[in-house]
Amino acid sequence: MSSHKAIVSGISGRYAVALFELALENKALDVVEADLATMKELLVESADLRKLVSSPLYSRDDQSKGIATVSQTAGLSPLTEKFVGVLAANRRLGALKDTVVAFEKLMAHHKGEVSAEVVSAHALSKTQLTDLKKQMKAAVGRDVTIDASVDEALLGGLRVKVGSRMVDSSLKTKLDNLAIAMKGVQ
């Protein structure tokens, strides 16, 4: 467990470590990982679910019933269902999203993968993501898990962050640097 503490921290990290160890003990890592990916997707898609997990206006009982219904409807495994139930019972549903992210970090470490945050101006296709993974694996020397997001303000190019290293080849940054350089010329 001590190696896990170095990877994740805070309340969400403690919950993620507990879930990871339970899943490892029950040989259910892949099932729980898939369940949490489903839950993460549901949180992105449903404003009502985000409100349920984050609003203090809902009672503990209402949150527990609501998240139990969501878990059953989504077809989550019993272990994951009990876990989100514990979060609800402890009034920690607000930490669900961060707990999922922390669990993803633990899984990546367990699999020997490196996590990379990639921000692009437009959504990347599967082919582009596959090519990017191959290039990053060659550069890093390990398998890479990509967390892709879109920021249209970049105009073009990519911003890639792996660990503490960041490569910003976005058009916005290049234009900003050009504007700074041009101010120095005047």
Residue pairs with C-beta under 8 A, 6 or more apart in sequence:
1 17
1 21
3 109
4 17
4 20
4 21
4 106
4 109
5 13
5 17
7 13
7 102
7 105
7 106
7 109
8 16
8 17
8 102
8 105
8 106
10 98
10 102
11 92
11 95
11 98
12 95
12 98
12 99
12 101
12 102
13 102
15 83
15 87
15 92
15 95
15 99
15 102
16 99
16 100
16 102
16 103
16 105
16 106
17 102
17 106
19 32
19 79
19 80
19 83
19 99
19 103
20 29
20 103
20 106
20 107
20 110
22 79
22 83
23 29
23 31
23 32
23 33
23 79
24 110
26 79
28 77
28 79
29 107
29 110
31 77
31 79
31 80
32 77
32 79
32 80
32 83
32 103
33 103
33 104
33 107
35 74
35 76
35 77
35 80
36 80
36 100
36 103
36 104
38 74
38 75
38 76
39 74
39 76
39 80
39 84
39 96
39 100
40 97
40 100
42 49
42 70
42 74
43 49
43 50
43 53
43 96
43 97
43 100
49 70
52 58
52 63
52 66
52 67
52 70
52 93
53 63
53 67
53 93
53 94
53 96
53 97
54 93
54 94
58 66
60 88
60 89
60 91
63 88
63 91
63 93
64 85
64 88
64 89
66 88
67 84
67 85
67 87
67 88
67 93
68 81
68 85
68 88
71 80
71 81
71 84
71 85
72 81
76 84
84 93
84 96
87 93
87 95
87 96
87 99
104 115
104 145
105 115
108 114
108 115
108 145
111 143
112 142
112 143
113 142
113 143
113 144
113 145
114 136
114 140
114 142
114 143
114 144
114 145
114 162
114 163
115 144
115 145
115 147
115 162
116 136
116 144
116 145
116 146
116 147
116 160
116 161
116 162
117 147
117 149
117 160
117 161
117 162
118 124
118 132
118 146
118 147
118 148
118 149
118 158
118 159
118 160
118 161
119 148
119 149
119 150
119 151
119 154
119 158
119 159
119 160
119 170
120 148
120 149
120 150
120 151
120 154
120 157
120 158
120 159
121 150
121 151
121 152
121 153
121 154
121 155
121 156
121 157
121 170
121 171
122 150
122 152
123 148
123 150
124 132
124 148
129 146
129 148
132 146
133 144
133 146
136 144
136 146
136 160
136 162
137 143
137 144
140 162
144 162
151 159
153 172
154 170
154 171
154 172
154 173
155 170
155 171
155 172
155 175
156 170
156 171
157 169
157 170
157 171
157 172
157 173
157 174
158 167
158 169
158 170
159 166
159 167
159 168
159 169
159 170
159 173
160 166
160 167
160 168
160 169
161 167
